[in-house]
Amino acid sequence: MALARTDLESLLRARRLDRTLTIAPPAALDPIADVAATDAAAVDARLGGGFPRGQLSEIVGPRSSGRASLMLQMLSAATARGELVALVDVLDMFDVESAAAADVDLDRLLWIRGHVVMNPGMCRDMNQRALEQAIRAFALVLQAGNFGLVVFDAGEAPADAIRRLPFTTWLRVQRMLEGSPTACVLVGSHAVARSASGLTLDLGVRDAGPCGRGIRFSPRLFEGLDINARIVAARRHSPHQIDVRVPVSTSCA
């Protein structure tokens, strides 16, 4: 573990990202808590308290389904508990202002920025290499330990690039997680990687009648989403359907 942390810190210094490792020491993770709460009450109630630690879980759904809002909610909840969190941002789409508005403690966030190209033209290998680099950074973070929550955000990554990853990729990730206090969540458009004891939260914005969808605004502020969520677990015969209110605020200016 010490060697893995040294490798990670060297990589961050090479990219001038080492100061994103918080100066404050990480809070000790509660050995009794085997889940990481999202602080979205309806979600946590049905998840048995939150996403399981030591397992690979997923938040999936189409664009504008609430997956990014719930991701921010999870990051905020984890940093509020005093945990270190890491985000592997595959397409470099993380919005710092929105994270701050959602009360994410940025001093406890390690942000690793990727560079997958949305429209690579004939150079499809460019995306594959960039995605593989993101996976390697993801693995380094998991090996380093000390993170209460690690998120791999590939929500807007090209579907063909995700499909071309070796099928063993996620098996290796799960092996790194086993027995650790880290809750690991993959954010994507489709489920690809849930471990046997992990969970998939499949999201969609809830209809709000004839006037529009369940999206809440006040003047110049997006206040959050009312979403439908299906909780899928390998050990359950049918998914649980719940309604969730995600209270994320961000500037619309």
Secondary structure, 3 states (H helix, E strand, C coil): CHHHHHHHHHHHHHCCCHHHCCCCCCCCCCCCCCEECCCCHHHHHHHCCCEECCCEEEEECCCCCCHHHHHHHHHHHHHHCCCEEEEEECCCCCCHHHHHHCCCCHHHEEEEECCCCCCCCCCHHHHHHHHHHHHHHHHHHHHHCCEEEEEEECCCCCHHHHHCCCCCHHHHHHHHHCCCCCEEEEEECCCCCCCCCCEEEEEEECECHHHCECEEEECCEEEEEEEEEEEEECCCCCCEEEEEEECCCEECC
